[in-house]
Amino acid sequence: MLQFFVAWAGEGLTDPSRLNWWSTQLLDEWGGEDLFKRLLPRTFEWALLEATRQVANTSCLSPEESKMMIILK
């Protein structure tokens, strides 16, 4: 739950802007939420949270570390 909260708080393209740690707007009503609602009407909430968490995970890594994470997954 803490990871989801930090991922939400780190978004920067929202209005008003949150902590601006990464340039996303996934959990904003007119941002990624609208797209995910259309694509995944039953599970869009979980998909949004997971997508935001993934952005947070990869944004906190150096370029070399993010390449390694992709290889390991």
DSSP file (Angstrom, degrees, kcal/mol; ACC not computed):
  #  RESIDUE AA STRUCTURE BP1 BP2  ACC     N-H-->O    O-->H-N    N-H-->O    O-->H-N    TCO  KAPPA ALPHA  PHI   PSI    X-CA   Y-CA   Z-CA
    1    1 A M     >        0   0    0      0, 0.0     4,-2.1     0, 0.0     5,-0.1   0.000 360.0 360.0 360.0 -37.4    0.0    0.0    0.0
    2    2 A L  H  >  +     0   0    0      1,-0.2     4,-2.6     2,-0.2     5,-0.2   0.894 360.0  54.1 -63.4 -39.5    2.9    2.3    0.8
    3    3 A Q  H  > S+     0   0    0      1,-0.2     4,-2.4     2,-0.2    -1,-0.2   0.904 108.6  49.0 -61.2 -41.5    4.3    1.8   -2.7
    4    4 A F  H  > S+     0   0    0      2,-0.2     4,-2.4     1,-0.2    -1,-0.2   0.900 111.2  49.9 -65.3 -40.1    1.0    2.8   -4.3
    5    5 A F  H  X S+     0   0    0     -4,-2.1     4,-2.7     2,-0.2    -2,-0.2   0.929 112.4  46.3 -64.5 -45.2    0.8    5.9   -2.1
    6    6 A V  H  X S+     0   0    0     -4,-2.6     4,-1.8     2,-0.2    -2,-0.2   0.901 111.8  52.0 -64.3 -40.8    4.4    7.0   -3.0
    7    7 A A  H  < S+     0   0    0     -4,-2.4     4,-0.4    -5,-0.2    -1,-0.2   0.912 112.6  45.7 -61.5 -42.4    3.7    6.3   -6.7
    8    8 A W  H >< S+     0   0    0     -4,-2.4     3,-1.2     1,-0.2    -2,-0.2   0.932 113.0  49.6 -64.1 -46.8    0.6    8.5   -6.6
    9    9 A A  H 3< S+     0   0    0     -4,-2.7    10,-2.7     1,-0.2    11,-0.3   0.769 104.0  60.7 -66.6 -26.3    2.3   11.2   -4.7
   10   10 A G  T 3< S+     0   0    0     -4,-1.8    12,-2.0     9,-0.2    11,-1.8   0.584  75.2 114.9 -80.6  -9.5    5.2   11.4   -7.1
   11   11 A E  B <   -a   22   0A   0     -3,-1.2     9,-1.2    -4,-0.4     7,-1.0  -0.329  39.8-177.6 -64.8 143.0    3.2   12.2  -10.2
   12   12 A G        +     0   0    0     10,-1.4    11,-0.2    12,-0.5    13,-0.1   0.596  65.9  67.2-119.4 -14.3    4.0   15.7  -11.6
   13   13 A L  S    S+     0   0    0     11,-2.0    12,-0.1     9,-0.3     4,-0.1   0.320  78.1 107.4 -93.0  10.4    1.7   16.3  -14.6
   14   14 A T  S    S-     0   0    0     10,-0.3    11,-0.0     2,-0.1    12,-0.0  -0.350  79.2 -94.9 -82.8 166.4   -1.4   16.5  -12.5
   15   15 A D  S    S+     0   0    0      1,-0.3     2,-0.1     2,-0.1    -2,-0.1  -0.934 120.7  27.0-124.1 107.2   -3.4   19.7  -11.7
   16   16 A P  S    S-     0   0    0      0, 0.0    -1,-0.3     0, 0.0    -2,-0.1   0.518 110.7-121.6 -76.6 155.1   -2.4   20.7   -9.0
   17   17 A S        -     0   0    0     -2,-0.1    -5,-0.2     1,-0.1    -2,-0.1  -0.334  22.8-154.8 -65.9 142.8    1.0   19.1   -9.3
   18   18 A R        -     0   0    0     -7,-1.0    -8,-0.2   -10,-0.1    -9,-0.1   0.389  61.8 -41.2 -90.7-129.3    2.0   16.7   -6.6
   19   19 A L        -     0   0    0    -10,-2.7    -7,-0.2    -8,-0.1    -9,-0.2   0.648  68.8-140.3 -79.8 -14.1    5.7   16.0   -5.7
   20   20 A N        +     0   0    0     -9,-1.2    -9,-0.2   -11,-0.3    -8,-0.2   0.863  53.9 139.9  60.8  40.5    6.8   16.0   -9.4
   21   21 A W  S    S+     0   0    0    -11,-1.8     2,-0.3     1,-0.2   -10,-0.2   0.797  73.8  17.8 -81.6 -30.1    9.2   13.2   -9.0
   22   22 A W  B    S-a   11   0A   0    -12,-2.0     2,-1.7     2,-0.1   -10,-1.4  -0.982  82.3-113.3-140.6 153.2    8.2   11.7  -12.4
   23   23 A S        +     0   0    0     -2,-0.3     2,-0.3   -12,-0.2   -12,-0.1  -0.562  68.9 120.6 -89.2  76.6    6.4   13.1  -15.4
   24   24 A T        -     0   0    0     -2,-1.7   -11,-2.0   -14,-0.1   -12,-0.5  -0.901  42.3-173.2-133.7 164.9    3.2   11.1  -15.3
   25   25 A Q    >   +     0   0    0     -2,-0.3     7,-2.3   -12,-0.1     3,-1.0  -0.152  43.8 129.4-144.9  37.7   -0.5   11.7  -15.0
   26   26 A L  T 3  S+     0   0    0      1,-0.2     7,-0.3     5,-0.2    10,-0.2   0.872  73.6  45.0 -69.9 -38.1   -1.8    8.1  -14.8
   27   27 A L  T 3  S+     0   0    0      5,-0.2     2,-0.3   -19,-0.1    -1,-0.2   0.216  89.1 107.7 -94.9  16.6   -4.0    8.5  -11.7
   28   28 A D  S X >S-     0   0    0     -3,-1.0     5,-1.4     1,-0.1     3,-1.4  -0.735  76.7-124.0 -92.2 143.2   -5.6   11.7  -12.9
   29   29 A E  T 3 5S+     0   0    0     -2,-0.3     5,-0.4     1,-0.3    -1,-0.1   0.864 111.8  33.1 -55.4 -41.0   -9.2   11.6  -14.0
   30   30 A W  T 3 5S+     0   0    0      3,-0.1    -1,-0.3     4,-0.1    -4,-0.1   0.319 117.8  61.0-100.5   8.2   -8.5   13.1  -17.4
   31   31 A G  T <>5S-     0   0    0     -3,-1.4     4,-0.8    -6,-0.1     3,-0.4   0.469 123.4 -24.9 -97.5-119.3   -5.0   11.5  -17.7
   32   32 A G  H  >5S+     0   0    0     -7,-2.3     4,-2.7     1,-0.2     5,-0.2   0.753 125.1  72.3 -71.2 -24.9   -4.4    7.8  -17.7
   33   33 A E  H  ><S+     0   0    0     -5,-1.4     4,-2.4    -8,-0.4    -1,-0.2   0.908  95.7  51.4 -59.6 -42.1   -7.5    6.9  -15.8
   34   34 A D  H  > S+     0   0    0     -6,-0.5     4,-1.5    -3,-0.4    -1,-0.2   0.926 112.3  45.9 -61.2 -45.2   -9.7    7.7  -18.8
   35   35 A L  H  X S+     0   0    0     -4,-0.8     4,-2.2     1,-0.2    -2,-0.2   0.931 113.5  48.2 -63.1 -46.9   -7.7    5.5  -21.1
   36   36 A F  H  X S+     0   0    0     -4,-2.7     4,-3.1     1,-0.2    -1,-0.2   0.842 107.1  56.9 -66.0 -32.9   -7.5    2.6  -18.6
   37   37 A K  H  < S+     0   0    0     -4,-2.4    -1,-0.2    -5,-0.2    -2,-0.2   0.888 110.8  44.5 -63.0 -38.2  -11.2    2.8  -18.0
   38   38 A R  H  < S+     0   0    0     -4,-1.5    -2,-0.2    -5,-0.2    -1,-0.2   0.887 120.2  39.6 -73.0 -39.1  -11.8    2.3  -21.7
   39   39 A L  H  < S+     0   0    0     -4,-2.2    -2,-0.2     1,-0.2    -3,-0.2   0.892 132.6  20.3 -77.9 -40.6   -9.3   -0.5  -22.1
   40   40 A L     X  +     0   0    0     -4,-3.1     4,-1.1    -5,-0.2    -1,-0.2  -0.652  66.7 172.4-131.8  74.1  -10.0   -2.4  -18.8
   41   41 A P  T  4 S+     0   0    0      0, 0.0    -1,-0.1     0, 0.0     4,-0.1   0.776  80.1  40.0 -60.7 -27.9  -13.4   -1.5  -17.5
   42   42 A R  T  4 S+     0   0    0      1,-0.1     3,-0.2     2,-0.1    -5,-0.1   0.822 129.0  24.4 -89.8 -32.7  -13.4   -4.0  -14.7
   43   43 A T  T  > S+     0   0    0     -7,-0.2     4,-2.1    -3,-0.1     3,-0.2   0.094  78.4 120.1-122.2  22.5   -9.9   -3.8  -13.4
   44   44 A F  H  X S+     0   0    0     -4,-1.1     4,-2.6     1,-0.2     5,-0.2   0.834  72.6  59.3 -62.7 -31.8   -8.7   -0.4  -14.4
   45   45 A E  H  > S+     0   0    0      1,-0.2     4,-2.2     2,-0.2    -1,-0.2   0.948 109.8  41.6 -62.2 -47.3   -8.1    0.7  -10.8
   46   46 A W  H  > S+     0   0    0     -3,-0.2     4,-2.6     1,-0.2     5,-0.2   0.895 114.2  52.6 -66.6 -39.0   -5.5   -2.1  -10.2
   47   47 A A  H  X S+     0   0    0     -4,-2.1     4,-2.5     2,-0.2    -1,-0.2   0.900 109.9  49.3 -63.3 -40.3   -4.0   -1.6  -13.6
   48   48 A L  H  X S+     0   0    0     -4,-2.6     4,-2.6     2,-0.2     5,-0.2   0.928 111.9  47.7 -63.8 -45.5   -3.5    2.1  -12.9
   49   49 A L  H  X S+     0   0    0     -4,-2.2     4,-2.3    -5,-0.2    -2,-0.2   0.916 113.8  47.0 -63.2 -42.6   -1.9    1.5   -9.5
   50   50 A E  H  X S+     0   0    0     -4,-2.6     4,-2.3     2,-0.2    -1,-0.2   0.911 112.3  49.7 -66.5 -41.7    0.4   -1.1  -11.0
   51   51 A A  H  X S+     0   0    0     -4,-2.5     4,-2.1     2,-0.2    -2,-0.2   0.917 112.4  47.6 -63.3 -42.9    1.4    1.1  -13.9
   52   52 A T  H  X S+     0   0    0     -4,-2.6     4,-2.2     1,-0.2    -1,-0.2   0.896 111.1  51.3 -64.8 -40.0    2.1    4.0  -11.6
   53   53 A R  H  X S+     0   0    0     -4,-2.3     4,-2.4    -5,-0.2    -1,-0.2   0.887 108.6  51.6 -64.0 -38.9    4.1    1.8   -9.3
   54   54 A Q  H  X S+     0   0    0     -4,-2.3     4,-2.5     2,-0.2     5,-0.2   0.901 108.5  50.8 -65.3 -40.4    6.2    0.6  -12.3
   55   55 A V  H  X S+     0   0    0     -4,-2.1     4,-2.3     1,-0.2    -2,-0.2   0.923 111.1  49.2 -60.8 -43.6    6.9    4.2  -13.3
   56   56 A A  H  X S+     0   0    0     -4,-2.2     4,-1.3     1,-0.2    -2,-0.2   0.916 111.1  49.8 -62.6 -42.7    8.0    4.9   -9.8
   57   57 A N  H  < S+     0   0    0     -4,-2.4    -2,-0.2     1,-0.2    -1,-0.2   0.924 116.2  40.2 -63.2 -45.0   10.3    1.8   -9.7
   58   58 A T  H >< S+     0   0    0     -4,-2.5     3,-0.8     1,-0.2    -1,-0.2   0.789 110.6  58.4 -77.9 -26.6   12.0    2.6  -13.0
   59   59 A S  H 3< S+     0   0    0     -4,-2.3    -1,-0.2    -5,-0.2    -2,-0.2   0.787 101.9  55.3 -71.7 -26.4   12.2    6.3  -12.4
   60   60 A C  T 3< S+     0   0    0     -4,-1.3     2,-0.3    -3,-0.2    -1,-0.2   0.493  96.7  84.0 -84.8  -2.9   14.3    5.8   -9.2
   61   61 A L  S <  S-     0   0    0     -3,-0.8    -3,-0.0    -4,-0.2    -4,-0.0  -0.674  81.3-115.6-100.7 153.8   16.9    3.7  -11.0
   62   62 A S     >  -     0   0    0     -2,-0.3     4,-2.6     1,-0.1     5,-0.2  -0.391  41.2-100.3 -72.7 164.2   19.9    4.8  -13.0
   63   63 A P  H  > S+     0   0    0      0, 0.0     4,-1.7     0, 0.0     5,-0.1   0.871 125.2  49.9 -56.1 -37.7   19.9    4.0  -16.7
   64   64 A E  H  > S+     0   0    0      2,-0.2     4,-1.8     1,-0.2     5,-0.1   0.910 111.3  48.3 -68.2 -41.3   22.1    1.0  -16.1
   65   65 A E  H  > S+     0   0    0      1,-0.2     4,-2.2     2,-0.2    -1,-0.2   0.890 109.4  52.1 -66.1 -39.2   20.0   -0.3  -13.3
   66   66 A S  H  X S+     0   0    0     -4,-2.6     4,-1.9     1,-0.2    -1,-0.2   0.875 107.9  52.1 -67.4 -34.9   16.8    0.1  -15.3
   67   67 A K  H  X S+     0   0    0     -4,-1.7     4,-2.0    -5,-0.2    -1,-0.2   0.909 110.1  49.2 -63.6 -40.7   18.3   -1.9  -18.2
   68   68 A M  H  X S+     0   0    0     -4,-1.8     4,-2.5     1,-0.2    -2,-0.2   0.883 108.0  53.7 -66.0 -38.2   19.2   -4.7  -15.7
   69   69 A M  H  X S+     0   0    0     -4,-2.2     4,-1.6     2,-0.2    -1,-0.2   0.895 108.7  49.3 -63.0 -40.0   15.7   -4.7  -14.3
   70   70 A I  H  < S+     0   0    0     -4,-1.9    -1,-0.2     1,-0.2    -2,-0.2   0.912 112.4  47.9 -65.3 -42.1   14.3   -5.2  -17.8
   71   71 A I  H  < S+     0   0    0     -4,-2.0    -2,-0.2     1,-0.2    -1,-0.2   0.904 111.9  49.8 -65.4 -41.2   16.7   -8.1  -18.4
   72   72 A L  H  <        0   0    0     -4,-2.5    -1,-0.2     1,-0.3    -2,-0.2   0.767 360.0 360.0 -72.1 -25.6   15.9   -9.7  -15.1
   73   73 A K     <        0   0    0     -4,-1.6    -1,-0.3    -5,-0.2    -2,-0.2   0.488 360.0 360.0 -78.9 360.0   12.1   -9.6  -15.6
